[in-house]
């Protein structure tokens, strides 16, 4: 699988994990020392914190998540993806955008930093 395809698979893997209600599967797409930067909250470091965050979202009704990269750039073992996201929180529709920094470790791409926000 090409580097580009691996990065796209990270997006679909995160969305699939959320939509399946499986925060463990979502966290598996992050590096061990990853950080997320969610809207309205402080930085959260490490897979345990990331898994807990996504479990909280799933428990609150996060569903129907779709993540689409609109650009992906590579520099050695790092990548930067920019894209759009959508989903639902209960009955409320969500749309937004994200930037993800990827890191290639042991031949596989993982999410190293993840930041997103929602459109007004």
C-alpha positions in Angstrom: 0.0 0.0 0.0 1.4 3.4 -1.0 2.1 6.1 1.6 -0.9 8.1 0.3 -3.2 5.1 0.6 -2.0 4.4 4.1 -2.8 8.0 5.2 -6.2 7.8 3.6 -6.7 4.5 5.5 -6.0 6.3 8.8 -8.9 8.6 8.1 -11.3 5.8 7.2 -10.0 3.8 10.1 -10.7 6.5 12.6 -14.2 7.1 11.2 -15.0 3.4 11.0 -13.9 3.0 14.7 -16.1 5.8 15.9 -19.0 4.7 13.8 -18.6 1.1 15.2 -18.5 2.5 18.8 -15.0 1.2 19.2 -12.7 3.7 20.8 -9.9 1.1 21.2 -9.9 0.7 17.4 -9.8 4.5 17.0 -6.8 4.8 19.4 -4.9 2.1 17.5 -4.4 4.6 14.6 -2.4 6.9 16.8 1.3 6.8 17.8 2.1 5.8 21.4 3.2 9.4 22.0 0.4 11.1 20.0 -1.6 14.1 21.1 -5.0 15.3 20.1 -6.1 19.0 20.2 -9.9 18.9 20.4 -12.0 22.1 20.1 -12.8 23.7 23.4 -10.5 21.4 25.4 -6.9 21.2 26.4 -4.3 19.0 24.7 -4.5 15.3 25.5 -1.4 13.1 25.3 -1.0 9.4 24.8 -3.2 6.6 23.6 -5.0 6.1 26.9 -6.2 9.7 27.0 -7.0 9.6 23.3 -9.1 6.4 23.7 -10.9 8.0 26.7 -11.7 11.1 24.7 -13.2 9.2 21.8 -15.1 6.9 24.1 -16.7 10.0 25.6 -17.7 11.2 22.2 -19.1 7.8 21.3 -21.0 7.6 24.6 -22.4 11.1 23.9 -23.8 10.0 20.6 -21.1 10.8 18.0 -21.9 8.8 14.8 -22.0 8.9 11.0 -18.5 10.3 10.9 -16.9 10.9 7.5 -13.3 12.1 7.2 -12.0 13.2 3.8 -8.4 14.4 3.1 -8.3 17.3 0.6 -4.5 17.5 0.6 -1.7 15.3 1.9 2.0 16.4 1.9 5.0 14.3 2.8 8.5 15.1 4.1 10.5 12.0 5.0 8.8 10.1 7.7 6.2 12.9 8.4 3.0 13.9 6.7 0.5 16.7 7.0 -3.1 16.0 6.0 -5.7 18.7 5.7 -9.4 17.9 5.1 -13.0 18.0 6.0 -15.1 16.1 8.5 -18.8 15.5 9.1 -20.9 13.5 11.4 -23.7 13.7 14.0 -23.9 14.3 17.7 -27.3 12.9 18.5 -29.6 14.7 16.1 -27.2 17.6 15.5 -25.2 17.6 12.3 -21.5 18.4 12.5 -19.2 19.8 9.8 -15.7 20.9 10.2 -12.0 20.7 9.1 -8.9 19.2 10.4 -5.1 19.0 10.2 -3.3 15.8 11.1 0.4 15.3 11.4 1.3 11.7 10.6 4.5 9.9 11.6 5.9 6.8 9.9 7.2 4.3 12.4 8.3 0.8 11.6 7.1 1.2 8.1 3.5 2.2 9.0 1.9 5.5 9.2 0.1 6.6 12.4 -1.5 9.9 13.6 1.0 11.9 15.7 -1.0 15.1 16.2 -4.7 15.7 15.5 -6.4 19.0 15.6 -9.9 19.9 14.3 -12.7 22.4 14.7 -16.3 22.7 13.6 -17.9 25.2 11.3 -20.3 27.7 12.8 
